[in-house]
Amino acid sequence: MVLQDWLKLKNGTDVRGVALEGIEGEHVNLTDDVLTTIAKAFTVWLAQKTGKKNPVIAVGHDSRLSAKRVETCVANGVTEMGSDVILTGLSSTPSMFMLLQKEDFGADGSIEITASHLPFNKNGLKFFVKEGGLEGSDITEILTICANGAFVLQNEKGSVRERSFMDDYSADLVQMVRSATGEEEPLKGSKILVDAGNGAGGFYVDKVLKPLGADTTGSQFLEPDGSFPNHIPNPENEQAMQSVCKAVIENQADFGIIFDTDVDRAGAVDADGEEINRNKLIALISAILLEENPGSTIVTDSVTSDGLAEFIAAKGGVHCRFKRGYKNVINESKRLNAEGKYSPLAIETSGHAALKENYFLDDGAYLVTRILISLAKQAKEGKKLTDMIKDLKTPLEAAEIRPTFQKDVDFKALGAGVLKDFDAYVDTLPYCSKVPDNFEGLRVNFDKDHGNGWVLVRMSLHEPIMPINAESDSKGGVKKLIREIYDFLKQYEFLNLEKFKAYLD
């Protein structure tokens, strides 16, 4: 494989590909040889970074069907380079970073085998060092080492041993709640259920909630099963959210939690079976943090609502709406802190949430644990958790359309051209205005007669897609907004606008 082929496996700050046959037209590109080579390259890269000849690498995985094959290949690659491997078994992605913060665990770097919420046939590798997750540039360096292929194998292979970290990781979460509330079982009397979607998040019931006294009746899909037989483990998936909402209502639970496959994201459900997701989830954790540190800056991705911005301001905070991509919002929050502007939270509407107090690690379990502390305190005062976001204004209508580019075109260049044209086009429209301080694509406000809301047109970070988000405070407003965008985009033959049809009637 040449470098260009290796770089096709790069997905932002991860490596991802097809690990199993089973979907027509998608053939395995994460072969044994490819996986072993990537593991060798990471070992070389980590040795250069740490200055250690044989760095120790921990390897964990989520519930994917291909996990064991990938694990074997990765372990072989690392040990062939003379380094030792610690196999942690079924693990959440955040735990693979947290174990690096424990000196007694003895690892210098780690790899989580996961492809998040992608279909069963996919898999991937996510890498950590003690300072955090790798950047996209680091992944490019590792894949360049793969392409060069000049590996000096050691005469003596490294060893492989097994040691789980999930008990220690869970115990830290439990202790965090106990310390914050001053009680051994602060959730006693509360019914809290978990939907793990057959991913790696089932641990949260027995290892976190039950020790804190919660009744977890109604929890579902806790057993790891990489075929995902019940629904996709994804808080953004409509079927998944309907499932956990239904479970909360049927079991009369006080709170519901849903994790994605590797537990770096989470969503929630209130006692009425209503989603606490996207803007609501951001508002809730923002309210908690702003109560503790008024004046803080909350960094979010670009598709958050105007109502959220007003809510954060009303709570005494500053809203910084930045680019999509969890590493983008995290790095922006870090940058603000370095400038002396306190920013405790970087969060995407997808459920990726990273708190400064927790190494800026996007950790779904930490996020909901932080929220449960407030739930326990609110319950003691006879209040509902959702009282904290009762002032959040929500749009009457919202939609997202994801038109695609034709195959075999330079979609990045074409997309940049479309956005430039759209920018000029908006200047000719008297009934709309560009939103200032926008860091991604073009966000435009439309007046009451032309949609009474806003539209964001942007490019996907990695895929040949031009996502369009729209929100309106008027009935039928989203249709007006989408039609405005369609009338502009229909001139571009390289865009597939089939998904607009539902809004053109």
C-alpha positions in Angstrom: 0.0 0.0 0.0 1.2 3.5 -0.8 0.6 6.5 1.5 -2.5 7.5 -0.3 -4.1 4.1 0.4 -3.1 4.3 4.1 -4.6 7.7 4.5 -7.9 6.5 3.2 -8.2 4.7 6.6 -7.9 8.1 8.5 -11.2 9.3 9.9 -10.5 12.6 11.7 -8.5 11.6 14.8 -9.2 7.8 14.4 -8.5 5.0 12.0 -11.6 3.3 10.7 -12.5 0.8 8.0 -14.4 -2.3 7.2 -13.5 -5.3 9.4 -16.2 -7.8 8.4 -17.8 -8.9 5.2 -21.6 -8.8 5.1 -22.6 -5.5 3.4 -22.7 -5.5 -0.3 -20.0 -3.4 -1.9 -18.1 -3.0 1.3 -15.0 -5.3 1.5 -12.6 -5.7 4.3 -9.8 -3.2 4.3 -8.8 -3.7 7.9 -7.0 -6.9 7.1 -4.8 -8.7 9.6 -1.7 -7.3 7.9 -3.1 -3.7 7.8 -4.0 -3.9 11.5 -0.7 -5.4 12.5 1.2 -2.8 10.6 -0.7 0.1 12.2 0.0 -1.3 15.6 3.7 -1.5 14.8 3.6 2.1 13.5 1.9 3.4 16.7 4.5 1.6 18.8 7.3 3.3 16.8 5.5 6.7 17.0 4.9 6.3 20.8 8.6 5.3 21.3 9.7 8.5 19.6 7.2 10.6 21.6 8.0 9.1 25.0 11.7 8.5 24.5 11.1 4.9 25.7 12.6 2.1 23.6 9.7 -0.3 24.4 6.6 1.6 25.6 3.9 -0.4 27.2 0.5 -0.2 25.4 -2.9 -1.0 26.8 -5.5 -2.4 24.3 -9.2 -2.5 24.9 -12.3 -2.9 22.8 -16.1 -2.3 22.7 -18.7 -5.0 21.8 -18.0 -5.3 18.0 -18.1 -8.7 16.4 -14.6 -8.2 15.0 -13.1 -7.0 18.3 -11.2 -10.2 19.1 -9.6 -10.5 15.7 -8.6 -6.9 15.7 -7.2 -7.2 19.3 -5.1 -10.2 18.3 -3.6 -8.4 15.3 -2.9 -5.2 17.3 -1.3 -7.2 20.1 0.9 -9.1 17.6 2.0 -5.8 16.0 3.0 -4.3 19.3 4.8 -7.3 20.7 6.7 -7.9 17.4 8.3 -4.5 18.1 9.4 -5.7 21.5 6.8 -3.8 23.5 4.5 -5.3 26.2 0.7 -5.3 25.8 -1.9 -5.1 28.5 -5.3 -6.4 27.3 -8.1 -4.7 29.2 -11.0 -6.6 27.5 -14.4 -5.0 27.1 -13.7 -1.3 27.9 -15.2 2.1 27.3 -13.1 4.5 25.2 -12.8 7.1 28.1 -11.4 4.4 30.4 -8.6 3.8 28.0 -7.4 7.4 28.6 -8.1 7.3 32.3 -5.9 4.3 32.9 -3.0 6.3 31.6 -3.4 8.7 34.5 -2.8 5.8 36.9 1.0 5.3 37.4 0.5 1.9 38.9 -1.3 0.6 35.8 2.0 0.8 33.9 0.9 1.8 30.4 2.5 4.6 28.3 -0.1 4.7 25.6 -3.4 2.9 24.8 -5.6 1.8 21.9 -9.4 1.4 22.0 -10.8 -0.8 19.3 -14.1 0.9 18.2 -16.0 2.5 15.4 -18.5 4.2 17.7 -22.0 3.9 16.3 -21.1 2.7 12.8 -22.7 -0.5 11.4 -21.6 -4.0 12.6 -19.1 -4.5 9.8 -17.0 -1.5 10.6 -14.3 -1.1 13.2 -11.4 1.1 14.0 -8.6 2.2 16.4 -8.6 5.2 18.7 -5.3 6.1 20.2 -4.3 7.8 23.5 -1.2 9.1 25.2 -1.0 10.5 28.7 -1.8 14.0 27.5 -5.0 13.0 25.7 -6.3 11.7 22.4 -4.3 12.0 19.3 -4.8 14.8 16.8 -5.4 14.3 13.1 -1.8 15.2 12.3 -0.6 12.4 14.6 -2.7 9.9 12.7 -1.2 11.1 9.5 2.3 10.6 11.0 1.4 7.0 12.1 0.0 6.1 8.7 3.1 7.6 7.0 5.2 5.2 9.1 3.0 2.4 7.9 3.6 3.4 4.3 7.4 3.6 4.8 7.3 0.1 6.3 10.9 0.1 7.6 10.2 -1.7 10.9 13.1 -3.1 12.9 11.7 -6.1 14.6 13.1 -7.1 18.0 14.8 -10.4 18.7 12.7 -10.8 21.8 8.9 -10.3 21.5 7.0 -8.3 24.1 4.7 -10.0 26.6 0.9 -10.0 26.7 -1.0 -9.9 30.0 -4.6 -9.2 30.9 -5.9 -6.5 33.3 -9.3 -4.9 33.3 -9.6 -1.3 34.4 -13.4 -0.9 34.3 -13.8 -1.6 38.1 -11.3 1.1 39.0 -12.8 3.5 36.5 -16.4 2.9 37.8 -15.2 3.2 41.4 -13.9 6.7 40.7 -17.3 7.8 39.3 -19.0 6.4 42.4 -16.6 8.2 44.7 -17.1 11.5 42.8 -20.9 11.4 43.5 -20.4 10.4 47.1 -17.9 13.2 47.7 -20.2 15.8 46.0 -23.3 14.8 48.0 -21.8 13.6 51.3 -23.9 10.5 51.1 -23.1 6.8 50.6 -26.3 6.2 48.6 -27.5 9.6 47.3 -29.6 8.0 44.6 -31.6 5.8 47.0 -35.3 6.3 46.2 -34.6 7.2 42.6 -35.4 4.9 39.7 -32.7 5.3 37.0 -32.5 3.0 33.9 -29.8 2.6 31.3 -30.0 1.6 27.7 -26.6 0.4 26.6 -27.7 -0.6 23.1 -25.7 -3.8 23.5 -22.5 -1.7 23.4 -19.9 -1.4 26.2 -22.0 0.8 28.6 -23.8 -2.0 30.5 -21.3 -1.7 33.3 -22.9 1.5 34.5 -25.8 -0.3 36.0 -24.0 -2.7 38.4 -20.8 -0.7 38.9 -22.1 2.9 39.3 -25.9 3.2 39.8 -26.5 0.3 42.2 -23.6 1.2 44.6 -25.1 4.7 44.7 -28.5 3.2 45.8 -30.5 3.6 42.6 -33.3 1.3 41.5 -32.2 0.3 38.0 -35.4 -1.6 37.1 -36.1 -1.4 33.4 -32.5 -1.1 32.2 -32.2 -2.7 28.8 -29.8 -4.1 26.2 -26.9 -4.3 28.7 -25.3 -7.4 27.3 -22.6 -6.7 24.8 -23.6 -7.8 21.3 -21.9 -6.4 18.3 -24.7 -7.3 15.9 -26.7 -4.6 17.7 -30.0 -6.6 17.6 -32.2 -4.0 19.2 -31.2 -0.6 17.9 -28.1 1.3 17.0 -26.3 2.4 20.1 -26.4 6.1 19.3 -28.1 8.9 21.2 -28.7 10.7 17.9 -30.6 7.8 16.4 -34.4 8.3 16.5 -35.2 4.6 17.0 -32.7 4.4 19.9 -34.2 7.4 21.6 -37.7 6.2 21.1 -36.7 2.9 22.8 -35.2 4.5 25.9 -38.1 7.0 26.2 -40.6 4.2 26.1 -38.7 2.3 28.7 -38.7 5.3 31.1 -42.5 5.7 30.7 -43.3 2.0 31.1 -41.1 1.6 34.2 -42.1 5.0 35.7 -38.4 5.9 36.0 -37.1 9.2 37.3 -34.3 9.4 34.7 -33.1 7.5 31.7 -29.6 7.2 30.2 -28.5 6.0 26.8 -24.9 5.5 25.7 -23.3 5.1 22.4 -21.3 1.9 21.7 -18.0 2.9 23.3 -19.5 5.3 25.9 -17.8 8.5 24.9 -21.3 10.0 24.2 -24.5 9.9 26.1 -28.1 11.2 26.0 -30.8 11.3 28.7 -34.5 11.1 29.2 -36.6 12.9 31.9 -39.3 11.4 34.1 -42.0 12.3 31.5 -40.2 10.3 28.8 -39.0 13.4 27.0 -35.5 13.5 25.5 -32.8 15.5 27.2 -30.7 15.6 24.1 -28.9 18.0 21.8 -29.6 21.6 22.9 -31.4 20.4 26.1 -28.5 18.3 27.2 -26.1 21.2 26.5 -28.4 23.5 28.5 -28.6 21.2 31.4 -24.8 20.6 31.9 -24.2 24.3 31.2 -26.7 25.3 33.9 -24.9 23.1 36.4 -21.5 24.5 35.5 -22.6 28.1 35.3 -24.2 27.8 38.8 -20.7 26.9 40.1 -18.7 29.4 37.9 -20.8 32.3 36.6 -19.3 34.1 33.6 -17.8 30.9 32.2 -17.6 30.4 28.4 -19.4 27.4 27.0 -18.0 26.1 23.7 -20.5 24.2 21.4 -20.6 23.1 17.8 -22.1 25.2 15.0 -25.6 23.8 14.9 -26.8 24.8 18.4 -30.0 26.9 18.6 -30.6 30.6 19.2 -32.6 29.6 22.3 -29.5 27.9 23.8 -27.4 31.0 23.2 -30.1 33.0 25.0 -30.3 30.5 27.8 -26.5 30.5 28.4 -26.5 34.3 28.5 -29.4 34.4 30.9 -27.5 32.0 33.2 -24.5 34.4 33.3 -22.4 32.6 30.7 -20.8 33.3 27.4 -21.7 31.1 24.4 -19.0 30.4 21.9 -20.5 28.6 18.9 -17.6 26.9 17.1 -17.0 24.2 14.4 -18.4 20.7 14.3 -16.1 18.0 15.4 -15.5 17.1 19.1 -11.7 17.8 18.8 -12.5 21.2 17.3 -14.7 22.3 20.3 -12.3 20.8 22.8 -9.3 22.5 21.3 -11.2 25.8 21.1 -12.1 25.5 24.8 -8.5 24.8 25.6 -7.3 27.8 23.6 -9.8 30.1 25.5 -8.5 28.8 28.8 -4.9 29.4 27.7 -5.9 33.0 27.0 -7.3 33.4 30.5 -11.0 33.0 29.5 -12.4 30.3 31.8 -14.1 27.6 29.7 -15.3 24.6 31.7 -17.1 22.8 28.9 -16.7 21.8 25.2 -19.7 20.0 23.9 -21.3 18.9 20.6 -25.0 18.4 19.9 -24.1 14.8 19.2 -23.5 14.2 22.9 -19.7 14.5 22.9 -19.0 16.4 26.1 -15.6 17.3 27.5 -15.2 19.0 30.9 -12.0 20.9 31.9 -12.2 19.3 35.3 -11.9 15.8 33.6 -8.9 16.4 31.4 -11.1 17.6 28.6 -12.0 14.0 27.9 -15.2 13.4 26.0 -16.8 10.9 28.4 -20.5 10.0 28.3 -20.4 8.2 31.6 -18.7 11.2 33.3 -21.2 13.6 31.8 -24.2 11.7 33.1 -22.6 11.1 36.5 -22.1 14.9 36.8 -25.8 15.3 36.0 -26.8 12.7 38.5 -25.2 14.7 41.3 -27.6 17.5 40.5 -30.5 15.1 40.2 -29.8 13.8 43.7 -29.5 17.4 45.1 -32.7 18.5 43.3 -34.6 15.5 44.6 -33.6 16.4 48.2 -35.2 19.8 47.7 -38.3 18.4 46.1 -37.5 19.7 42.7 -37.2 18.1 39.3 -33.9 18.0 37.4 -35.6 19.6 34.4 -36.5 22.6 36.5 -32.9 23.7 35.7 -33.8 24.1 32.0 -37.4 25.2 32.2 -36.5 28.6 30.7 -34.8 27.1 27.6 -36.6 28.2 24.5 -37.0 25.5 21.9 -37.8 26.2 18.2 -41.2 25.3 16.9 -39.7 23.4 14.0 -36.3 22.0 13.2 -34.8 19.9 10.4 -31.5 18.7 9.0 -31.0 17.7 5.4 -27.8 16.1 4.2 -27.5 16.5 0.3 -24.6 14.5 -1.1 -22.1 15.1 -3.9 -21.9 13.0 -7.0 -19.2 10.3 -6.9 -15.7 10.9 -8.1 -15.7 14.7 -7.8 -13.5 16.9 -5.8 -16.3 17.6 -3.3 -14.1 19.7 -1.0 -13.3 22.2 -3.7 -16.8 22.2 -5.1 -18.3 22.7 -1.7 -16.0 25.6 -1.0 -17.2 27.2 -4.2 -20.9 26.7 -3.3 -20.4 28.3 0.1 -18.6 31.3 -1.5 -21.5 31.7 -4.0 -24.0 31.4 -1.2 -22.2 34.1 0.8 -22.5 36.5 -2.2 -26.1 35.4 -2.9 -27.2 36.2 0.7 -25.9 39.8 0.2 -28.6 40.3 -2.5 -31.5 39.2 -0.2 -33.1 42.1 1.8 -34.9 39.7 4.1 -32.0 37.9 5.7 -28.7 38.6 7.4 -25.5 36.7 8.1 -24.8 35.7 11.7 -21.5 37.2 12.9 -18.8 35.3 14.7 -19.7 32.1 12.7 -16.8 29.7 12.4 -18.2 27.1 10.1 -20.1 27.4 6.8 -22.6 30.2 6.6 -25.4 30.8 9.2 -28.2 33.1 8.0 -31.2 34.6 9.8 -34.4 35.0 7.9 -37.2 37.4 8.8 -40.8 36.4 9.8 -42.2 36.4 6.3 -39.4 34.2 4.9 -39.2 31.4 7.5 -38.8 33.2 10.9 -35.6 31.4 11.8 -32.1 30.5 10.7 -30.3 28.2 8.3 -26.7 26.9 8.5 -25.1 25.6 5.3 -21.8 23.9 5.8 -19.5 21.1 4.6 -19.2 17.7 6.4 -15.8 17.3 8.1 -14.9 14.1 6.2 -17.7 13.0 3.9 -19.0 14.3 0.5 -22.0 15.8 2.2 -23.2 19.4 2.6 -25.4 19.4 5.7 -28.1 22.0 6.0 -29.7 22.8 9.4 -32.8 24.9 9.8 -34.8 26.1 12.8 -38.0 28.2 12.8 -40.3 29.7 15.4 -43.3 29.6 13.0 -45.5 26.8 11.8 -44.4 25.9 8.3 -41.3 28.1 8.7 -38.8 25.3 8.1 -40.4 24.5 4.7 -39.9 28.1 3.7 -36.3 28.1 4.8 -35.5 24.8 3.1 -37.2 26.1 -0.1 -35.0 29.2 0.0 -31.9 27.0 0.1 -33.2 24.6 -2.6 -33.8 27.5 -5.0 -30.2 28.4 -4.6 -28.7 24.9 -4.7 -30.6 23.6 -7.7 -28.2 25.2 -10.1 -25.4 22.8 -9.0 -25.7 19.5 -11.0 -23.1 17.8 -8.9 -25.4 17.9 -5.8 -28.0 15.3 -5.1 -31.1 17.2 -3.8 -33.5 14.3 -3.5 -33.8 14.8 0.2 -35.4 18.2 -0.4 -38.5 16.7 -1.9 -40.4 16.3 1.3 -40.1 20.1 1.8 -41.2 21.1 -1.7 -44.8 20.1 -1.7 
